[in-house]
Amino acid sequence: MLKIQEISELIKSIDQSSISEFTFQANGTTISMKKNSNTTNTELQNQAVAVHEHASVKEEQERTASDASAKIEDVKDTADYDYEILSPIVGTLYMSPSPDSDPYVSEGSEVKKYTVVCIVEAMKLFNEVEAEVTGEIIEILAEDGEMVEYGQPLFRVKVK
């Protein structure tokens, strides 16, 4: 989410450029700006602030709805798995050792305690993530190349 100051700087940059129309999308938020010969810089800033406030309210509503549906889904999925493999660090998730290799695991794969299930890259350091339990991969919760957070569930495992 952009901060108000960043939006203001963006407006000034666009106002001073020859760009007549601009759209920015990130994390479900969209900011669109269109130059109008009659529109002043202050009016553009006021419009952007209104868009930012609307996006914040909408994002909060979506987060609340998402949290509620996640809780309901968690209750349904409890019986399907016994263990979640979590990301040990913040970084980029890689499901295979190289782009042209097969993934370490897929849904239905049998894993043992020290089986490598993926790699999380942070600052050019590649950290192997091990299963930590013996069982079967029931669900893969993240995608190859996706940014993951510390403690984010990556895989669900049915322990055997």
Secondary structure, DSSP 8 states (H G I E B T S, - for coil): ---HHHHHHHHHHHHHSS--EEEEEETTEEEEEE--TT--HHHHHHHHHHHHHHHHHHHHHHHHHHHHHHHHHHHHHTTT-SEEEE-SSSEEEESSSSTTS--S--TT-EE-TT-EEEEEEETTEEEEEE--S-EEEEEE-S-TT-EE-TT-EEEEEEE-
